Amino acid sequence: MVERWRPETHTFDLRTGEVTIILQDVEVLFGLRVDGEPVYSRYEPPPSRTWVSELTRLTHFMPGAATHIWGQSRVQISALCTYLLAEPPIDDGTPQDVIDRHTRLYLLIIFGGILFPNTSGAYVSLRYLIFLEHLDRLGDYSWGGAVLAYRYRCLCRESIGHISDVCGFFALLQILLQFDMLSHPGIVDHVTFV
């Protein structure tokens, strides 16, 4: 699909003509809010703190190995998964603060593994912790707008530059590919979705 992306018009050049993904598509198909507060990822941690200290403060997860951290603001998704699998399961008697900590970790996994994956696919930005401080306000943000903007940014970087890895929310591209195949049956014999 990257070879069909036209960065100058932000459209795909498919057999059926020019097609693009709009905010309404993201909202209707995936239930992600497109209005609300903007999701802005250039936040910095409060003075005298680091992203890793913020991660520990909000989730009680402490990266054990140097390989669990990439730079100063990314953590390995598999380390989060391993930590959560070792934790006792949540039940009716689990205190709310433990549920909140686990929820933050699960959301980091969703952000880094599904909605905003980078080219490595193995790390998630800790900058999303800013939005996870107050879980009751999580629904106030335009996550659909952020997902679409990130997908467009990745497509432009992939189509213009020399980047060979793709990233972003792949479900958006899968829908377009299925639409293109259904519009012209018989052109593609089979497609394997990851």
N, C-alpha and C positions, 0 to 999 in steps of 0.2 A: 504494500500500500504506500510505502514511503516514496517509491518511484512515481506514483500517480499524484502526489501532493504538489500543489502549486503554491509556493510561499508568497508570491506576489498578490494572489487573490484569496488565499486561505481556503482553497477548495480542492476537492479531489477531481481529477479528470477521469471519469469512469465511462464505460461503454454507453451508459444512458445519458451522459452529459456531465455538466459540472454539479457536484454535490458537496455540501458542507454539513458540519455538525453545529447545531445552534443550542443555546441555553435551554430552550424548551425541550429539546431531545433529551438532554441530560436529566432534566427535572422529571419528565414523564416516564422515561425508560428506567431510570435508576433511583428515582425518589430523592435526589440530592437537591437541596434548597439552592435557588439561584438568586434570590434577593436576600437582603440582610447585610450584616457587617462584612467588609472585605477580609479575605484571608491574605495576610501579608507576611512573608517568610523572612524578612530582613530584621526581625527583632533581635535584640541582644539580651542576655540574662541580666538580672539586676546587678548593680556594681558589687564587687567583691565576691561574686559567684561565677561558676562556670556552668556549661550545659550539663556536664556530668554530675555536678553537685545538685543541680535542679532535678535531674532524673532521679537521683537517690532520694532527695527530699520528697518528691511527689509520688514515688512508687516503691521506695525501699530497695530497689534493684541497684546493686553495685557491680559494675563490670569487673569481672575477675581477672581477665587476661588482657594484655595490650592489644591482642587481635580483636577484642570485642569493640574497640573504639577506633574510628577512622578520623584522623584530624582531631579537632576539638568539638565537633558538633554532630557526629554520626555514631550510631551504635548498631552493632550486628543484630539483625532480626533473629537469627537462630539462637543467639544468647538469650534474648527475651523469651523465646518459645521454651527453651530448656528450663529457664527459671520458673516460668508459669507451670510447666508440667511437674516440677518438683514441689510446688506449693500444694497445701491441702485443698481439696475441692471446696467450692463455695456451696453452702447449704443455708437453710432457714436461720440458723443461729450465727452466721458469719456477721461480724460487726461491719457497719457501713463504711468505715474508713478502709478496711481490707478490700471490700468490694470496689470502692473507688480507686484504690491503687491498682488492682487487677484490671479494672476497666481502662485506665490510662495505658497500661502496657498492651492490652489487646488493641486499643485504638492506634497506638504507635505501629503495631504490626500491620494493621489494615492500611494505614497511611503509607508505610514504606513498601508493603508487599502488593497492594492493589491500586490504591488511588493515586499515589505519587511515587512510584518506583523509579529509582535512578538506574543508570546503565549497568551498574554492578548487580542490582537486584538483591543484594545481600545486606544493605545498610539502610537505616531510616534516619532522617534528620531530626535532631533533638529540638530544633526550632519550633516544632509543632507543640512542644510542651507548654508554650505560652497559651495556647488555646485549651489545654487540658487542665489548667490550674483550677478553673471553676467549671465542673462538668455540667452544671445546670444551665450554663450559657452557651454550651456547645452548639445548640440548635439555632443560635442567633446569627451564625456565620453563613456566608454564601459558599458552601462547599462545592456545589455544582459549578459555579463560576470559576472557582480555583482549579477544579479538575479539568475543565475545558481549556482554560488558559494554559495550564501546564502541558496538556496534550498538544495544543497548538505550538507552544514554544519548543517542545521536543521534536515535533514534526519539522518545524522550520530549521532547527539545528541539524537534524538528520539529513534533510534534503539539500541544504546549502553547503554544509561543511563536509569535513572528512570523517564524520563520526559513523562508525559502522554498527554500533549497538543501538537498539531502539529502547525507549522507555516511555512511561506514561500509562494511562488507563487504557488497556488494550481492548476492553469490551466495546468501547466506542468504535474502534476500527473493525472489530469482528462484525458488528451490525452492518456497517457500510459494505463490507465484503460480501456478506450474505445477501444484502439488497442487490448488489451488482450481479451475483450469481443467479439469483431468482429472476432478475430482469432478462437474463440471457441463459436459459437452461441449456446444458449440453456443452458449454464452452469450457467449463472446468469439470474434470471427471471426479476429482475428490479433493477435499481440503481438510487438513488436520488442524484443529484449533488447540492451542496450548492452554 
